[in-house]
Amino acid sequence: MRSLPLFILSFFIIQHALAQDKDDQIIRKVLSDQTIAWNKGNLEDFMKGYWNNDSLMFIGKSGVTYGYQNTLMNYKKNYNNADAMGTLSFDLIKIQRLSPEYYFVVGKWHLKRNIGDLGGHYNLLFRKVNGTWVIVADHSS
């Protein structure tokens, strides 16, 4: 009988770890899908990784932008052609579960461009909204 509580505890620990691994993989796929969309020149598909909400927060060199549409418009203004967009790559530094509802991601971004390369670091706050992992805050510099 002593082994039953240990078995139950082990079961829940394993289930939690498997769920965390699955969420980690989903977040990596969101970032991969964004990279593919960007490199195809499709900003609308790139934005599918973001929360489509007025409370989305993007922090960049120009300050804070709130809202999905405002963020999309900024991307369209600053990356208005293939030369400006270049080829995007992400290097993940850290993916950390904060709670069942939130993940924190840190990485590097790089744009290989004919008009001059760009790059920097980012941190993202992912939130599970209606069963889907989306970026609710992005600080890229």
DRENTILO-945169 format. One record per residue: chain; z, y, x of N, C-alpha, C in turn; residue number from 1; residue in one letter. Coordinates in steps of 0.02 Angstrom, whole numbers. Layout:
BEGIN
ATOM chain   n_c3   n_c2   n_c1  ca_c3  ca_c2  ca_c1   c_c3   c_c2   c_c1 resi resn
ATOM     A      Z      Y      X      Z      Y      X      Z      Y      X  NUM    A
...
REM end
This chain:
BEGIN
ATOM chain   n_c3   n_c2   n_c1  ca_c3  ca_c2  ca_c1   c_c3   c_c2   c_c1 resi resn
ATOM     A      0    -60     41      0      0      0      0     63     43    1    M
ATOM     A     26     59    103     27    118    146    -44    141    164    2    R
ATOM     A    -89     94    168   -156    111    189   -196    146    134    3    S
ATOM     A   -176    141     71   -213    173     17   -212    249     24    4    L
ATOM     A   -154    282     35   -156    355     43   -198    376    104    5    P
ATOM     A   -194    337    158   -234    352    218   -308    345    203    6    L
ATOM     A   -326    294    165   -396    284    145   -421    343    103    7    F
ATOM     A   -381    363     55   -400    418     11   -408    482     51    8    I
ATOM     A   -361    496     96   -366    556    138   -429    552    182    9    L
ATOM     A   -441    496    212   -500    487    254   -564    498    214   10    S
ATOM     A   -565    471    153   -623    479    110   -638    553     97   11    F
ATOM     A   -587    591     80   -598    663     65   -617    702    128   12    F
ATOM     A   -590    685    185   -609    719    247   -682    705    263   13    I
ATOM     A   -703    643    256   -773    625    269   -820    661    220   14    I
ATOM     A   -801    662    155   -842    695    105   -849    770    121   15    Q
ATOM     A   -794    801    142   -795    872    160   -841    883    219   16    H
ATOM     A   -837    841    270   -878    848    329   -952    839    312   17    A
ATOM     A   -968    791    269  -1037    780    250  -1064    839    210   18    L
ATOM     A  -1024    868    166  -1044    926    128  -1057    985    175   19    A
ATOM     A  -1013    993    224  -1021   1047    272  -1085   1038    312   20    Q
ATOM     A  -1099    977    334  -1161    963    371  -1222    979    329   21    D
ATOM     A  -1220    961    265  -1276    974    219  -1287   1049    211   22    K
ATOM     A  -1233   1087    201  -1238   1159    194  -1266   1191    258   23    D
ATOM     A  -1242   1167    316  -1266   1191    380  -1342   1180    385   24    D
ATOM     A  -1365   1122    366  -1437   1106    368  -1476   1151    321   25    Q
ATOM     A  -1449   1164    262  -1483   1207    213  -1490   1278    242   26    I
ATOM     A  -1437   1303    272  -1439   1371    301  -1490   1373    358   27    I
ATOM     A  -1492   1322    400  -1543   1319    453  -1613   1319    423   28    R
ATOM     A  -1622   1285    367  -1687   1283    334  -1706   1351    306   29    K
ATOM     A  -1658   1387    277  -1672   1455    253  -1699   1497    310   30    V
ATOM     A  -1667   1494    368  -1689   1534    425  -1758   1510    450   31    L
ATOM     A  -1769   1445    449  -1834   1418    470  -1888   1441    421   32    S
ATOM     A  -1874   1438    356  -1922   1460    306  -1938   1534    314   33    D
ATOM     A  -1887   1574    330  -1898   1645    342  -1945   1655    402   34    Q
ATOM     A  -1934   1618    455  -1976   1624    514  -2048   1607    497   35    T
ATOM     A  -2058   1553    461  -2126   1533    441  -2159   1587    399   36    I
ATOM     A  -2123   1613    350  -2150   1665    306  -2168   1728    346   37    A
ATOM     A  -2123   1749    390  -2136   1808    430  -2199   1799    472   38    W
ATOM     A  -2204   1742    504  -2260   1729    549  -2326   1721    512   39    N
ATOM     A  -2323   1711    446  -2383   1711    403  -2397   1781    376   40    K
ATOM     A  -2352   1829    391  -2361   1896    366  -2339   1905    294   41    G
ATOM     A  -2297   1860    269  -2278   1861    198  -2205   1885    191   42    N
ATOM     A  -2197   1950    183  -2130   1978    177  -2095   1957    113   43    L
ATOM     A  -2133   1948     59  -2101   1927     -4  -2069   1858      4   44    E
ATOM     A  -2104   1811     37  -2074   1745     49  -2017   1750     99   45    D
ATOM     A  -2023   1792    149  -1969   1803    198  -1906   1825    162   46    F
ATOM     A  -1913   1868    112  -1855   1895     76  -1822   1844     31   47    M
ATOM     A  -1853   1786     19  -1822   1735    -23  -1756   1710      7   48    K
ATOM     A  -1745   1721     71  -1682   1702    102  -1624   1749     85   49    G
ATOM     A  -1641   1807     58  -1591   1858     40  -1571   1853    -33   50    Y
ATOM     A  -1512   1878    -47  -1487   1883   -115  -1527   1936   -152   51    W
ATOM     A  -1558   1918   -206  -1597   1965   -246  -1550   2002   -293   52    N
ATOM     A  -1517   2052   -264  -1464   2088   -299  -1456   2158   -269   53    N
ATOM     A  -1435   2205   -310  -1423   2273   -286  -1366   2278   -236   54    D
ATOM     A  -1324   2226   -232  -1267   2227   -186  -1284   2197   -117   55    S
ATOM     A  -1346   2172   -108  -1366   2150    -42  -1356   2207      7   56    L
ATOM     A  -1328   2193     66  -1316   2244    116  -1353   2227    180   57    M
ATOM     A  -1394   2273    203  -1430   2265    267  -1409   2323    312   58    F
ATOM     A  -1385   2306    371  -1365   2358    419  -1412   2352    479   59    I
ATOM     A  -1448   2406    493  -1494   2407    549  -1486   2472    588   60    G
ATOM     A  -1535   2486    630  -1531   2545    673  -1529   2610    633   61    K
ATOM     A  -1554   2610    571  -1554   2670    530  -1493   2676    485   62    S
ATOM     A  -1447   2628    490  -1387   2630    449  -1386   2574    397   63    G
ATOM     A  -1351   2587    343  -1341   2536    291  -1391   2547    234   64    V
ATOM     A  -1422   2492    213  -1466   2491    155  -1436   2443    105   65    T
ATOM     A  -1431   2465     43  -1407   2421    -11  -1464   2402    -56   66    Y
ATOM     A  -1464   2340    -76  -1512   2317   -126  -1570   2279    -98   67    G
ATOM     A  -1591   2229   -136  -1647   2186   -117  -1712   2226   -112   68    Y
ATOM     A  -1727   2264   -164  -1790   2302   -165  -1792   2354   -108   69    Q
ATOM     A  -1737   2388    -96  -1735   2437    -42  -1745   2404     26   70    N
ATOM     A  -1716   2345     35  -1724   2309     97  -1797   2287    106   71    T
ATOM     A  -1827   2261     52  -1897   2241     55  -1941   2302     71   72    L
ATOM     A  -1929   2358     40  -1969   2418     52  -1963   2441    125   73    M
ATOM     A  -1902   2436    154  -1893   2453    224  -1933   2406    270   74    N
ATOM     A  -1932   2342    255  -1972   2294    293  -2046   2312    288   75    Y
ATOM     A  -2070   2326    228  -2140   2343    219  -2160   2407    255   76    K
ATOM     A  -2114   2455    257  -2128   2518    291  -2129   2508    367   77    K
ATOM     A  -2082   2471    393  -2075   2464    466  -2120   2409    496   78    N
ATOM     A  -2141   2362    455  -2182   2306    479  -2243   2301    433   79    Y
ATOM     A  -2286   2352    436  -2340   2359    387  -2405   2325    406   80    N
ATOM     A  -2407   2292    464  -2468   2255    482  -2450   2200    532   81    N
ATOM     A  -2500   2159    548  -2488   2101    591  -2464   2122    661   82    A
ATOM     A  -2491   2177    687  -2469   2200    753  -2396   2220    753   83    D
ATOM     A  -2373   2253    701  -2303   2273    696  -2258   2213    685   84    A
ATOM     A  -2281   2164    647  -2240   2105    632  -2235   2058    692   85    M
ATOM     A  -2291   2047    726  -2290   2001    782  -2270   1931    761   86    G
ATOM     A  -2241   1894    809  -2218   1826    797  -2143   1824    804   87    T
ATOM     A  -2109   1803    751  -2036   1802    749  -2008   1735    774   88    L
ATOM     A  -1954   1739    812  -1915   1679    828  -1841   1696    824   89    S
ATOM     A  -1802   1647    803  -1730   1653    799  -1698   1603    847   90    F
ATOM     A  -1645   1624    881  -1603   1579    920  -1534   1582    890   91    D
ATOM     A  -1512   1526    862  -1445   1524    832  -1392   1518    885   92    L
ATOM     A  -1341   1558    880  -1284   1555    926  -1226   1520    893   93    I
ATOM     A  -1214   1536    829  -1156   1508    795  -1168   1505    720   94    K
ATOM     A  -1150   1448    691  -1148   1441    618  -1078   1417    601   95    I
ATOM     A  -1042   1457    563   -972   1440    549   -958   1444    474   96    Q
ATOM     A   -932   1390    447   -911   1390    377   -846   1430    372   97    R
ATOM     A   -845   1478    327   -785   1518    315   -746   1491    255   98    L
ATOM     A   -782   1464    208   -753   1435    147   -807   1395    113   99    S
ATOM     A   -792   1361     59   -845   1326     23   -901   1372     -2  100    P
ATOM     A   -887   1437     -6   -934   1485    -34   -968   1529     19  101    E
ATOM     A   -942   1531     80   -968   1577    131   -979   1543    199  102    Y
ATOM     A  -1033   1565    232  -1047   1547    301  -1060   1610    341  103    Y
ATOM     A  -1042   1609    404  -1055   1664    450  -1103   1638    504  104    F
ATOM     A  -1157   1675    516  -1208   1654    564  -1220   1710    614  105    V
ATOM     A  -1223   1692    679  -1237   1739    732  -1296   1712    771  106    V
ATOM     A  -1341   1756    790  -1399   1734    829  -1436   1791    861  107    G
ATOM     A  -1491   1774    891  -1537   1822    921  -1603   1818    884  108    K
ATOM     A  -1636   1875    879  -1703   1878    851  -1750   1907    904  109    W
ATOM     A  -1813   1885    901  -1863   1910    948  -1930   1915    913  110    H
ATOM     A  -1963   1972    922  -2032   1981    898  -2078   1987    958  111    L
ATOM     A  -2123   1940    965  -2175   1943   1017  -2233   1981    986  112    K
ATOM     A  -2249   2039   1015  -2300   2082    985  -2348   2110   1038  113    R
ATOM     A  -2410   2121   1018  -2459   2152   1062  -2440   2225   1077  114    N
ATOM     A  -2404   2257   1032  -2386   2327   1040  -2318   2336   1074  115    I
ATOM     A  -2290   2282   1099  -2225   2284   1132  -2174   2242   1096  116    G
ATOM     A  -2143   2199   1133  -2094   2153   1104  -2031   2191   1082  117    D
ATOM     A  -1998   2163   1032  -1934   2187   1007  -1886   2129   1003  118    L
ATOM     A  -1822   2143   1007  -1773   2090    999  -1703   2119    993  119    G
ATOM     A  -1658   2076    976  -1588   2097    970  -1546   2039    943  120    G
ATOM     A  -1490   2057    917  -1443   2008    889  -1434   2021    815  121    H
ATOM     A  -1409   1971    780  -1394   1979    709  -1332   1939    692  122    Y
ATOM     A  -1298   1962    640  -1249   1920    608  -1262   1923    533  123    N
ATOM     A  -1256   1865    502  -1272   1857    432  -1212   1829    395  124    L
ATOM     A  -1202   1852    335  -1153   1822    291  -1192   1788    235  125    L
ATOM     A  -1187   1722    233  -1218   1683    180  -1166   1670    126  126    F
ATOM     A  -1189   1671     65  -1146   1654      8  -1184   1606    -37  127    R
ATOM     A  -1148   1558    -64  -1178   1512   -112  -1174   1544   -181  128    K
ATOM     A  -1232   1564   -206  -1238   1598   -271  -1278   1553   -317  129    V
ATOM     A  -1247   1534   -373  -1280   1490   -421  -1309   1428   -388  130    N
ATOM     A  -1272   1400   -340  -1291   1338   -307  -1341   1346   -250  131    G
ATOM     A  -1359   1408   -233  -1409   1421   -181  -1378   1464   -126  132    T
ATOM     A  -1389   1444    -62  -1365   1484     -6  -1413   1542      7  133    W
ATOM     A  -1386   1603      4  -1426   1664     16  -1388   1711     62  134    V
ATOM     A  -1425   1754     96  -1396   1805    139  -1373   1862     95  135    I
ATOM     A  -1308   1879     98  -1283   1935     59  -1269   1996    102  136    V
ATOM     A  -1265   1985    168  -1257   2041    215  -1291   2022    280  137    A
ATOM     A  -1328   2070    307  -1366   2060    369  -1354   2121    413  138    D
ATOM     A  -1328   2110    473  -1321   2163    522  -1364   2144    582  139    H
ATOM     A  -1421   2178    588  -1468   2163    642  -1475   2224    687  140    S
ATOM     A  -1471   2213    751  -1478   2269    798  -1520   2247    857  141    S
REM end
